[in-house]
Amino acid sequence: MGRQAKSMRNWDGSITSRPAARVSPANVSEIIAVITNIKKYPSPVRAVGAFSSSTRCAAADGGTVVDMGKMNRILEYGEGYIRVQAGARLYEVARELQKRGLEFAASPGPSVMSMGSAACGATLAPAMPGQSGQLSSYAVAMKLVTPAGELLEVDNSKPELLRLLRCSYGLLGLVYEITLLVRPQRALKLRFDQLPLNTVLQLLTALDYNAVSLGLQVFPFRKRVAVEHRGEHTAGRGSRRLVWRLQRWVLQQLQPHLGELLARIPVNAVRYRLIDGLNQALNTGFGKALSGAGVTTGDRIVRWPGNKRVRQTVWVFPAVSFAGVLNEYVDFCRTHFESCGYRCNLPTACELIAADNESLLSVSSDGPVFTLEPRSTADEGWNDFLVDFNDFCSRLGGRPLFNQTRGLSRDQARRAYAGRLANFSNLRKKVDPHDRLLNAFFDQILA
Ligand SMILES: Cc1cc2nc3c(=O)[nH]c(=O)nc-3n(C[C@H](O)[C@H](O)[C@H](O)COP(=O)(O)OP(=O)(O)OC[C@H]3O[C@@H](n4cnc5c(N)ncnc54)[C@H](O)[C@@H]3O)c2cc1C
């Protein structure tokens, strides 16, 4: 099983954890052996999947990291469901489903995440009519090792417990097996527009949020927005998988490299003109090439082909008031640039996420939301930008994600989740009275 005490870096290198022990169990007995031996495996004990979160949610400083990577098998393809071990990677499972003409009931984008984290963390999937906002809502059964080292199976016969487990971030137990709903694969038809900001603000106000699927790429300094509309692909141009993959590679790999290179140009006016022009041209070019084409959700959940230097942070806002938020965000970016001299060198992404009340700490529990996701190559000024951005979002009533919002403070978390966080905290204390699984990050957030 292994036991070392080396520091660990998260996927993009922005977070370092210094556990006293690190283990990679191959079966559930080995997980129990860790949980029940506090001397050899000190607290906090934290399950880790791909360690791709951008907060310290999985960190185990002075404690024990349980790397779930060896427990990565697909155990069963059932009628409308799949049973997997928690360490399997989402994109690998998606690929196997695709071979059988199946897909997840809700599909996030390209990533490196593990099934364990997808089942018990905030994993957002672009809205599709009739679908829930988080992949965890389709986890209909989970098997876990509790903080006391006991085995527990939770399924639809215990709906409140299941609701608590989804979005529990490894604080209630180490999940080792998950049953997730799947469905026959379908193709999406994509349509792209590049529009002035004001037109998009009007469009957002008039939308029926429960009947559409769309993502935005916002260029705050050009006051332009690229809009990706998605619908069922019933007829029209066939699959353009290769163009789709090329687009992913260019936007996630090449665009950030070029952004970094251009950021070295010493003259501000030239530098930003080129960065804005390049970002807009790449998005428009691929948008045109893909418009009307079909793409399956399996094509979309590929292993993240992107640049590890790209950083992003996420807040969400109620869809009904998002037009106003987006307008203020553009002003915020411009004001921040004027006062601090910093602006992100990549477009800001926004995604419509469906309402989802299937977990206690869901980000869209009271209706559809839009994400607001500034991205950059973490150039100088990014960390200060994040501080101001968090203040801005909190002031406007945004909701953070415990695995994806960088630099979150306890007050911001409390303001956003209020009674639900207190409720979760009380239930957690009952399940784990000796804080076997509680790390410093959640101790501060839940205090
Ligand atoms: C390139 C990239 C693309 C991304 N794309 C998306 C996206 O499309 N949609 C989206 O929502 N997010 C996305 N994210 C964010 C990221 O995937 C999520 O933060 C996800 O939760 C991380 O998964 P992980 O396996 O790396 O979890 P980790 O970072 O290892 O852990 C996250 C949390 O889950 C807990 N956990 C992990 N495994 C278990 C287990 N077996 N039992 C109990 N608890 C467990 C950990 O303790 C921790 O609290 C992306 C991130 C990157 C870097």
The ligand as an SDF file (V2000), in Angstrom:
LIG
                    3D

 53 58  0  0  0  0  0  0  0  0999 V2000
   -8.2620   20.8120  -16.2690 C   0  0  0  0  0  0  0  0  0  0  0  0
   -9.4370   20.8690  -15.3760 C   0  0  0  0  0  0  0  0  0  0  0  0
  -10.7240   20.7750  -15.9020 C   0  0  0  0  0  0  0  0  0  0  0  0
  -11.8360   20.8260  -15.0580 C   0  0  0  0  0  0  0  0  0  0  0  0
  -13.1000   20.7340  -15.5780 N   0  0  0  0  0  0  0  0  0  0  0  0
  -14.1660   20.7830  -14.7470 C   0  0  0  0  0  0  0  0  0  0  0  0
  -15.5200   20.6810  -15.2310 C   0  0  0  0  0  0  0  0  0  0  0  0
  -15.7580   20.5370  -16.4200 O   0  0  0  0  0  0  0  0  0  0  0  0
  -16.5430   20.7560  -14.3290 N   0  0  0  0  0  0  0  0  0  0  0  0
  -16.2960   20.9050  -12.9980 C   0  0  0  0  0  0  0  0  0  0  0  0
  -17.2350   20.9720  -12.2170 O   0  0  0  0  0  0  0  0  0  0  0  0
  -15.0410   20.9860  -12.5160 N   0  0  0  0  0  0  0  0  0  0  0  0
  -13.9920   20.9420  -13.3460 C   0  0  0  0  0  0  0  0  0  0  0  0
  -12.7260   21.0550  -12.8480 N   0  0  0  0  0  0  0  0  0  0  0  0
  -12.5450   21.1620  -11.4100 C   0  0  0  0  0  0  0  0  0  0  0  0
  -12.1870   19.7970  -10.7710 C   0  0  0  0  0  0  0  0  0  0  0  0
  -12.3700   18.7580  -11.6590 O   0  0  0  0  0  0  0  0  0  0  0  0
  -13.0360   19.5440   -9.5660 C   0  0  0  0  0  0  0  0  0  0  0  0
  -12.5660   20.4210   -8.5820 O   0  0  0  0  0  0  0  0  0  0  0  0
  -13.0000   18.0780   -9.0500 C   0  0  0  0  0  0  0  0  0  0  0  0
  -13.6980   18.0110   -7.8470 O   0  0  0  0  0  0  0  0  0  0  0  0
  -11.6110   17.5700   -8.8160 C   0  0  0  0  0  0  0  0  0  0  0  0
  -11.5930   16.1690   -8.9620 O   0  0  0  0  0  0  0  0  0  0  0  0
  -10.3550   15.3560   -8.3920 P   0  0  0  0  0  0  0  0  0  0  0  0
  -10.5530   13.9200   -8.6720 O   0  0  0  0  0  0  0  0  0  0  0  0
   -9.1000   15.9600   -8.8440 O   0  0  0  0  0  0  0  0  0  0  0  0
  -10.5770   15.6070   -6.8340 O   0  0  0  0  0  0  0  0  0  0  0  0
   -9.5230   16.0080   -5.7230 P   0  0  0  0  0  0  0  0  0  0  0  0
   -8.9940   17.3650   -5.9980 O   0  0  0  0  0  0  0  0  0  0  0  0
   -8.5400   14.9300   -5.5570 O   0  0  0  0  0  0  0  0  0  0  0  0
  -10.5100   16.0600   -4.4680 O   0  0  0  0  0  0  0  0  0  0  0  0
  -11.6200   16.9470   -4.4430 C   0  0  0  0  0  0  0  0  0  0  0  0
  -12.4530   16.7130   -3.1920 C   0  0  0  0  0  0  0  0  0  0  0  0
  -13.1070   15.4490   -3.2820 O   0  0  0  0  0  0  0  0  0  0  0  0
  -12.7170   14.6080   -2.1930 C   0  0  0  0  0  0  0  0  0  0  0  0
  -12.6040   13.2470   -2.6940 N   0  0  0  0  0  0  0  0  0  0  0  0
  -11.9050   12.8270   -3.7720 C   0  0  0  0  0  0  0  0  0  0  0  0
  -12.0620   11.4950   -3.9150 N   0  0  0  0  0  0  0  0  0  0  0  0
  -12.8650   11.0750   -2.9060 C   0  0  0  0  0  0  0  0  0  0  0  0
  -13.3690    9.8020   -2.4950 C   0  0  0  0  0  0  0  0  0  0  0  0
  -13.0780    8.6870   -3.1530 N   0  0  0  0  0  0  0  0  0  0  0  0
  -14.1490    9.7440   -1.3860 N   0  0  0  0  0  0  0  0  0  0  0  0
  -14.4480   10.8640   -0.6920 C   0  0  0  0  0  0  0  0  0  0  0  0
  -13.9910   12.0870   -1.0360 N   0  0  0  0  0  0  0  0  0  0  0  0
  -13.2150   12.1930   -2.1290 C   0  0  0  0  0  0  0  0  0  0  0  0
  -11.3950   15.1790   -1.7100 C   0  0  0  0  0  0  0  0  0  0  0  0
  -11.1320   14.8380   -0.3650 O   0  0  0  0  0  0  0  0  0  0  0  0
  -11.6180   16.6640   -1.9180 C   0  0  0  0  0  0  0  0  0  0  0  0
  -12.3460   17.2130   -0.8630 O   0  0  0  0  0  0  0  0  0  0  0  0
  -11.6260   20.9980  -13.6780 C   0  0  0  0  0  0  0  0  0  0  0  0
  -10.3220   21.1040  -13.1510 C   0  0  0  0  0  0  0  0  0  0  0  0
   -9.2390   21.0400  -13.9950 C   0  0  0  0  0  0  0  0  0  0  0  0
   -7.8580   21.1580  -13.4170 C   0  0  0  0  0  0  0  0  0  0  0  0
  1  2  1  0
  2  3  1  0
  2 52  2  0
  3  4  2  0
  4  5  1  0
  4 50  1  0
  5  6  2  0
  6  7  1  0
  6 13  1  0
  7  8  2  0
  7  9  1  0
  9 10  1  0
 10 11  2  0
 10 12  1  0
 12 13  2  0
 13 14  1  0
 14 15  1  0
 14 50  1  0
 15 16  1  0
 16 17  1  0
 16 18  1  0
 18 19  1  0
 18 20  1  0
 20 21  1  0
 20 22  1  0
 22 23  1  0
 23 24  1  0
 24 25  2  0
 24 26  1  0
 24 27  1  0
 27 28  1  0
 28 29  2  0
 28 30  1  0
 28 31  1  0
 31 32  1  0
 32 33  1  0
 33 34  1  0
 33 48  1  0
 34 35  1  0
 35 36  1  0
 35 46  1  0
 36 37  1  0
 36 45  1  0
 37 38  2  0
 38 39  1  0
 39 40  1  0
 39 45  2  0
 40 41  1  0
 40 42  2  0
 42 43  1  0
 43 44  2  0
 44 45  1  0
 46 47  1  0
 46 48  1  0
 48 49  1  0
 50 51  2  0
 51 52  1  0
 52 53  1  0
M  END
$$$$
